[in-house]
Amino acid sequence: MVMTGKLDQVFAALADPTRRAILAMLLEDDMAVTDVAEPFEMSLAAISKHLNVLMIAGLISQEKHGRVKWCKLEPDAMRDASIWMQGFGQFEPVHLDAFERFLETELCPVPPKDT
């Protein structure tokens, strides 16, 4: 099975812990960009880059109300990724942090120790 470009974008967006934290925050409610940025120790420009990656992947949408830009979670964007992962059986229910640890283990084996 070959992943589509959109699915690649979703997985790339989910690969970053900051972006996953942003998605978790948006599960609660829509938020202004400045409120999204508040708990992170990074610049507003850096948060905006993370939000842009999430938006390109279709995981969030943004709307401007007056001078404030609001972010909204678009959960349907994860449906294809969830279906793809469920095809492996071992990932039901989907737990993305566990999936990330699995990939790190499989793709980045620990180098042997010198004895």
N, CA, C and O atoms as a DFTB+ gen file, in Angstrom:
460 C
 N C O
     1  1       0.841      -1.177       0.000
     2  2       0.000       0.000       0.000
     3  2       0.888       1.243       0.000
     4  3       1.789       1.341       0.834
     5  1       0.672       2.167      -0.880
     6  2       1.466       3.380      -0.989
     7  2       0.685       4.538      -0.380
     8  3      -0.505       4.706      -0.648
     9  1       1.373       5.344       0.453
    10  2       0.715       6.491       1.060
    11  2       0.585       7.608       0.035
    12  3       1.476       7.831      -0.785
    13  1      -0.536       8.300       0.100
    14  2      -0.745       9.439      -0.777
    15  2      -0.002      10.643      -0.219
    16  3       0.450      10.627       0.925
    17  1       0.121      11.679      -1.028
    18  2       0.782      12.903      -0.588
    19  2       0.117      13.503       0.642
    20  3       0.806      13.959       1.554
    21  1      -1.212      13.509       0.678
    22  2      -1.935      14.082       1.820
    23  2      -1.671      13.275       3.084
    24  3      -1.491      13.846       4.159
    25  1      -1.648      11.959       2.960
    26  2      -1.364      11.109       4.107
    27  2       0.060      11.342       4.607
    28  3       0.303      11.361       5.813
    29  1       0.993      11.518       3.686
    30  2       2.375      11.846       4.062
    31  2       2.422      13.145       4.856
    32  3       3.154      13.249       5.841
    33  1       1.642      14.137       4.428
    34  2       1.610      15.424       5.128
    35  2       1.046      15.273       6.539
    36  3       1.540      15.896       7.478
    37  1       0.019      14.451       6.686
    38  2      -0.567      14.231       8.012
    39  2       0.459      13.589       8.934
    40  3       0.651      14.048      10.059
    41  1       1.128      12.525       8.468
    42  2       2.121      11.865       9.308
    43  2       3.308      12.785       9.606
    44  3       3.837      12.757      10.717
    45  1       3.726      13.583       8.655
    46  2       4.820      14.531       8.897
    47  2       4.404      15.552       9.950
    48  3       5.197      15.902      10.825
    49  1       3.173      16.028       9.870
    50  2       2.679      16.999      10.849
    51  2       2.606      16.369      12.240
    52  3       2.949      17.015      13.230
    53  1       2.166      15.122      12.320
    54  2       2.027      14.432      13.605
    55  2       3.366      14.003      14.197
    56  3       3.433      13.628      15.367
    57  1       4.417      14.054      13.408
    58  2       5.732      13.606      13.878
    59  2       6.338      14.534      14.922
    60  3       7.256      14.136      15.639
    61  1       5.847      15.749      15.019
    62  2       6.440      16.741      15.923
    63  2       5.633      16.835      17.219
    64  3       4.412      16.988      17.171
    65  1       6.298      16.746      18.383
    66  2       5.573      16.802      19.660
    67  2       4.866      18.137      19.907
    68  3       3.813      18.166      20.543
    69  1       5.427      19.232      19.416
    70  2       4.767      20.529      19.582
    71  2       3.451      20.556      18.820
    72  3       2.441      21.044      19.326
    73  1       3.467      20.031      17.604
    74  2       2.234      20.016      16.814
    75  2       1.193      19.084      17.422
    76  3      -0.001      19.380      17.383
    77  1       1.640      17.947      17.989
    78  2       0.690      17.061      18.658
    79  2       0.087      17.742      19.878
    80  3      -1.099      17.569      20.161
    81  1       0.892      18.514      20.605
    82  2       0.391      19.248      21.772
    83  2      -0.630      20.307      21.340
    84  3      -1.640      20.511      22.013
    85  1      -0.365      20.967      20.230
    86  2      -1.307      21.964      19.708
    87  2      -2.629      21.294      19.363
    88  3      -3.695      21.815      19.694
    89  1      -2.569      20.146      18.702
    90  2      -3.794      19.425      18.353
    91  2      -4.570      19.033      19.611
    92  3      -5.798      19.124      19.640
    93  1      -3.861      18.600      20.640
    94  2      -4.521      18.229      21.896
    95  2      -5.221      19.438      22.515
    96  3      -6.323      19.314      23.049
    97  1      -4.581      20.602      22.445
    98  2      -5.196      21.824      22.968
    99  2      -6.469      22.162      22.189
   100  3      -7.471      22.576      22.772
   101  1      -6.419      21.985      20.884
   102  2      -7.562      22.338      20.047
   103  2      -8.705      21.328      20.157
   104  3      -9.809      21.593      19.683
   105  1      -8.452      20.177      20.776
   106  2      -9.527      19.224      21.054
   107  2     -10.565      19.844      21.982
   108  3     -11.757      19.549      21.888
   109  1     -10.095      20.708      22.878
   110  2     -10.973      21.345      23.863
   111  2     -11.888      22.384      23.216
   112  3     -13.091      22.406      23.476
   113  1     -11.309      23.249      22.367
   114  2     -12.086      24.336      21.768
   115  2     -11.214      25.062      20.744
   116  3      -9.995      24.893      20.718
   117  1     -11.854      25.864      19.910
   118  2     -11.120      26.729      18.995
   119  2     -10.319      27.724      19.830
   120  3     -10.737      28.112      20.921
   121  1      -9.165      28.133      19.306
   122  2      -8.305      29.047      20.060
   123  2      -7.697      30.094      19.150
   124  3      -7.444      29.841      17.973
   125  1      -7.463      31.279      19.710
   126  2      -6.718      32.313      19.008
   127  2      -5.257      31.879      18.936
   128  3      -4.761      31.186      19.824
   129  1      -4.583      32.289      17.884
   130  2      -3.169      31.922      17.698
   131  2      -2.343      32.320      18.918
   132  3      -1.484      31.555      19.356
   133  1      -2.589      33.498      19.467
   134  2      -1.814      33.942      20.638
   135  2      -2.054      33.028      21.841
   136  3      -1.139      32.802      22.632
   137  1      -3.277      32.499      21.988
   138  2      -3.563      31.568      23.085
   139  2      -2.893      30.218      22.847
   140  3      -2.443      29.567      23.790
   141  1      -2.829      29.802      21.589
   142  2      -2.124      28.562      21.252
   143  2      -0.651      28.708      21.617
   144  3      -0.050      27.771      22.144
   145  1      -0.070      29.855      21.347
   146  2       1.364      30.082      21.565
   147  2       1.733      30.192      23.039
   148  3       2.868      29.901      23.417
   149  1       0.795      30.605      23.866
   150  2       1.083      30.937      25.264
   151  2       1.853      29.883      26.052
   152  3       2.837      30.235      26.703
   153  1       1.460      28.607      26.032
   154  2       2.170      27.635      26.875
   155  2       3.550      27.211      26.352
   156  3       4.281      26.507      27.049
   157  1       3.909      27.626      25.150
   158  2       5.167      27.181      24.558
   159  2       6.255      28.232      24.732
   160  3       5.998      29.434      24.659
   161  1       7.458      27.763      24.961
   162  2       8.601      28.660      25.097
   163  2       9.270      28.837      23.744
   164  3      10.421      28.448      23.542
   165  1       8.517      29.436      22.819
   166  2       9.054      29.737      21.494
   167  2       8.345      30.966      20.970
   168  3       7.319      31.386      21.505
   169  1       8.898      31.534      19.926
   170  2       8.347      32.766      19.373
   171  2       7.002      32.516      18.692
   172  3       6.666      31.390      18.326
   173  1       6.254      33.590      18.537
   174  2       4.985      33.509      17.817
   175  2       5.228      33.082      16.372
   176  3       4.415      32.368      15.786
   177  1       6.347      33.520      15.803
   178  2       6.693      33.123      14.429
   179  2       6.912      31.610      14.343
   180  3       6.495      30.982      13.371
   181  1       7.556      31.027      15.343
   182  2       7.795      29.575      15.348
   183  2       6.467      28.826      15.481
   184  3       6.251      27.823      14.800
   185  1       5.583      29.306      16.351
   186  2       4.266      28.679      16.493
   187  2       3.496      28.783      15.187
   188  3       2.818      27.839      14.782
   189  1       3.602      29.938      14.527
   190  2       2.914      30.128      13.241
   191  2       3.389      29.116      12.209
   192  3       2.592      28.635      11.403
   193  1       4.669      28.788      12.222
   194  2       5.196      27.779      11.292
   195  2       4.592      26.408      11.599
   196  3       4.225      25.669      10.686
   197  1       4.491      26.073      12.883
   198  2       3.863      24.803      13.267
   199  2       2.403      24.781      12.817
   200  3       1.926      23.782      12.279
   201  1       1.704      25.887      13.041
   202  2       0.293      25.968      12.639
   203  2       0.147      25.836      11.128
   204  3      -0.809      25.229      10.646
   205  1       1.084      26.397      10.386
   206  2       1.041      26.301       8.927
   207  2       1.201      24.850       8.468
   208  3       0.515      24.416       7.542
   209  1       2.090      24.105       9.100
   210  2       2.269      22.686       8.768
   211  2       0.970      21.927       9.042
   212  3       0.544      21.099       8.237
   213  1       0.347      22.216      10.186
   214  2      -0.916      21.560      10.534
   215  2      -2.015      21.930       9.547
   216  3      -2.857      21.100       9.208
   217  1      -2.005      23.173       9.090
   218  2      -3.020      23.629       8.144
   219  2      -2.817      22.985       6.771
   220  3      -3.787      22.560       6.144
   221  1      -1.586      22.909       6.303
   222  2      -1.294      22.273       5.014
   223  2      -1.725      20.809       5.037
   224  3      -2.221      20.287       4.038
   225  1      -1.536      20.149       6.180
   226  2      -1.942      18.747       6.321
   227  2      -3.457      18.604       6.457
   228  3      -3.985      17.494       6.397
   229  1      -4.146      19.713       6.640
   230  2      -5.596      19.687       6.782
   231  2      -6.072      19.365       8.195
   232  3      -7.265      19.161       8.420
   233  1      -5.135      19.320       9.153
   234  2      -5.484      18.969      10.522
   235  2      -6.149      20.113      11.275
   236  3      -6.889      19.885      12.232
   237  1      -5.885      21.344      10.843
   238  2      -6.547      22.507      11.432
   239  2      -6.963      23.454      10.308
   240  3      -6.482      23.359       9.179
   241  1      -7.860      24.358      10.645
   242  2      -8.192      25.461       9.748
   243  2      -8.016      26.739      10.547
   244  3      -8.036      26.719      11.778
   245  1      -7.845      27.839       9.852
   246  2      -7.713      29.136      10.507
   247  2      -8.706      30.102       9.894
   248  3      -8.973      30.075       8.692
   249  1      -9.241      30.952      10.743
   250  2     -10.207      31.965      10.333
   251  2      -9.876      33.257      11.048
   252  3      -9.503      33.249      12.221
   253  1     -10.013      34.363      10.343
   254  2      -9.732      35.647      10.960
   255  2     -11.041      36.309      11.360
   256  3     -11.957      36.456      10.550
   257  1     -11.108      36.704      12.627
   258  2     -12.249      37.448      13.165
   259  2     -11.690      38.776      13.666
   260  3     -11.050      38.836      14.716
   261  1     -11.941      39.839      12.901
   262  2     -11.340      41.124      13.247
   263  2      -9.841      41.033      13.064
   264  3      -9.353      40.693      11.986
   265  1      -9.110      41.342      14.130
   266  2      -7.647      41.266      14.055
   267  2      -7.103      39.975      14.652
   268  3      -5.889      39.791      14.740
   269  1      -7.987      39.094      15.055
   270  2      -7.568      37.856      15.722
   271  2      -7.748      36.670      14.785
   272  3      -8.807      36.483      14.187
   273  1      -6.680      35.868      14.669
   274  2      -6.729      34.644      13.863
   275  2      -7.032      33.471      14.792
   276  3      -6.338      33.251      15.785
   277  1      -8.091      32.715      14.446
   278  2      -8.537      31.584      15.251
   279  2      -8.170      30.270      14.579
   280  3      -8.193      30.155      13.354
   281  1      -7.828      29.277      15.404
   282  2      -7.484      27.941      14.922
   283  2      -8.577      26.972      15.344
   284  3      -9.093      27.040      16.460
   285  1      -8.918      26.070      14.434
   286  2      -9.959      25.080      14.692
   287  2      -9.456      23.711      14.262
   288  3      -8.891      23.567      13.178
   289  1      -9.657      22.718      15.096
   290  2      -9.277      21.346      14.779
   291  2     -10.178      20.800      13.674
   292  3     -11.388      21.025      13.681
   293  1      -9.582      20.088      12.734
   294  2     -10.323      19.420      11.647
   295  2     -10.065      17.923      11.787
   296  3      -9.214      17.373      11.089
   297  1     -10.787      17.266      12.678
   298  2     -10.475      15.859      13.011
   299  2     -10.652      14.883      11.855
   300  3     -10.035      13.818      11.867
   301  1     -11.461      15.202      10.869
   302  2     -11.639      14.286       9.736
   303  2     -10.342      14.050       8.975
   304  3     -10.199      13.032       8.299
   305  1      -9.396      14.979       9.076
   306  2      -8.127      14.836       8.366
   307  2      -7.328      13.640       8.869
   308  3      -6.476      13.119       8.148
   309  1      -7.591      13.199      10.093
   310  2      -6.849      12.055      10.644
   311  2      -7.490      10.724      10.284
   312  3      -6.913       9.668      10.544
   313  1      -8.665      10.761       9.695
   314  2      -9.383       9.516       9.393
   315  2      -8.562       8.591       8.498
   316  3      -8.429       7.406       8.804
   317  1      -8.008       9.106       7.400
   318  2      -7.234       8.257       6.491
   319  2      -5.999       7.677       7.175
   320  3      -5.651       6.517       6.954
   321  1      -5.330       8.493       8.017
   322  2      -4.156       8.006       8.739
   323  2      -4.553       6.902       9.713
   324  3      -3.856       5.896       9.842
   325  1      -5.658       7.094      10.385
   326  2      -6.142       6.093      11.331
   327  2      -6.493       4.792      10.616
   328  3      -6.146       3.709      11.088
   329  1      -7.172       4.893       9.495
   330  2      -7.537       3.701       8.706
   331  2      -6.282       2.993       8.218
   332  3      -6.201       1.766       8.266
   333  1      -5.306       3.760       7.750
   334  2      -4.057       3.169       7.260
   335  2      -3.356       2.405       8.379
   336  3      -2.891       1.286       8.163
   337  1      -3.273       2.996       9.579
   338  2      -2.593       2.346      10.697
   339  2      -3.373       1.137      11.197
   340  3      -2.766       0.145      11.601
   341  1      -4.683       1.194      11.179
   342  2      -5.484       0.072      11.637
   343  2      -5.313      -1.139      10.725
   344  3      -5.582      -2.268      11.134
   345  1      -4.873      -0.909       9.509
   346  2      -4.605      -2.007       8.590
   347  2      -3.507      -2.928       9.095
   348  3      -3.386      -4.063       8.636
   349  1      -2.706      -2.446      10.037
   350  2      -1.638      -3.260      10.605
   351  2      -2.108      -4.058      11.816
   352  3      -1.364      -4.883      12.347
   353  1      -3.344      -3.813      12.251
   354  2      -3.911      -4.568      13.351
   355  2      -3.333      -4.277      14.714
   356  3      -4.089      -4.103      15.670
   357  1      -2.040      -4.219      14.839
   358  2      -1.409      -4.034      16.141
   359  2      -1.581      -2.627      16.678
   360  3      -1.201      -2.363      17.819
   361  1      -2.139      -1.716      15.898
   362  2      -2.273      -0.338      16.334
   363  2      -3.712       0.031      16.678
   364  3      -4.059       1.211      16.652
   365  1      -4.560      -0.950      17.002
   366  2      -5.937      -0.637      17.384
   367  2      -6.056      -0.638      18.890
   368  3      -5.594      -1.601      19.501
   369  1      -6.628       0.342      19.537
   370  2      -6.936       1.647      18.972
   371  2      -5.649       2.439      18.714
   372  3      -4.612       2.175      19.322
   373  1      -5.732       3.385      17.830
   374  2      -4.565       4.158      17.432
   375  2      -4.070       5.006      18.601
   376  3      -4.821       5.790      19.181
   377  1      -2.807       4.836      18.929
   378  2      -2.157       5.621      19.972
   379  2      -0.886       6.178      19.339
   380  3       0.113       5.469      19.216
   381  1      -0.926       7.438      18.940
   382  2       0.145       8.003      18.118
   383  2       1.485       8.075      18.835
   384  3       2.523       7.914      18.192
   385  1       1.500       8.313      20.154
   386  2       2.781       8.346      20.866
   387  2       3.435       6.965      20.841
   388  3       4.645       6.850      20.644
   389  1       2.636       5.925      21.041
   390  2       3.173       4.562      20.988
   391  2       3.661       4.239      19.577
   392  3       4.685       3.577      19.409
   393  1       2.933       4.703      18.568
   394  2       3.336       4.480      17.183
   395  2       4.671       5.176      16.906
   396  3       5.526       4.624      16.213
   397  1       4.848       6.384      17.444
   398  2       6.109       7.114      17.261
   399  2       7.261       6.347      17.916
   400  3       8.332       6.214      17.324
   401  1       7.045       5.843      19.133
   402  2       8.100       5.070      19.812
   403  2       8.443       3.811      19.022
   404  3       9.613       3.446      18.908
   405  1       7.421       3.146      18.478
   406  2       7.638       1.962      17.651
   407  2       8.516       2.305      16.446
   408  3       9.473       1.590      16.147
   409  1       8.185       3.403      15.756
   410  2       8.960       3.801      14.582
   411  2      10.392       4.150      14.950
   412  3      11.323       3.790      14.230
   413  1      10.580       4.858      16.081
   414  2      11.932       5.199      16.521
   415  2      12.740       3.942      16.783
   416  3      13.915       3.867      16.423
   417  1      12.110       2.946      17.414
   418  2      12.784       1.683      17.713
   419  2      13.161       0.948      16.430
   420  3      14.274       0.438      16.300
   421  1      12.226       0.899      15.487
   422  2      12.449       0.168      14.245
   423  2      13.408       0.876      13.297
   424  3      14.209       0.231      12.619
   425  1      13.326       2.210      13.251
   426  2      14.123       2.954      12.269
   427  2      15.450       3.441      12.816
   428  3      16.359       3.742      12.042
   429  1      15.584       3.524      14.130
   430  2      16.811       4.034      14.750
   431  2      17.305       3.048      15.789
   432  3      17.232       3.330      16.985
   433  1      17.811       1.886      15.358
   434  2      18.271       0.899      16.347
   435  2      19.443       1.450      17.159
   436  3      20.244       2.236      16.655
   437  1      19.531       1.037      18.389
   438  2      20.615       1.458      19.266
   439  2      21.913       0.848      18.770
   440  3      21.983      -0.361      18.552
   441  1      22.962       1.682      18.585
   442  2      24.240       1.122      18.119
   443  2      24.850       0.198      19.181
   444  3      24.686       0.438      20.378
   445  1      25.556      -0.860      18.747
   446  2      26.142      -1.791      19.717
   447  2      27.204      -1.085      20.563
   448  3      27.921      -0.209      20.080
   449  1      27.288      -1.488      21.841
   450  2      28.292      -0.911      22.753
   451  2      29.626      -1.568      22.490
   452  3      29.701      -2.757      22.180
   453  1      30.701      -0.766      22.620
   454  2      32.043      -1.324      22.494
   455  2      32.382      -2.072      23.767
   456  3      32.136      -1.584      24.870
   457  1      32.939      -3.236      23.613
   458  2      33.299      -4.021      24.807
   459  2      34.768      -4.211      24.906
   460  3      35.247      -4.845      25.846
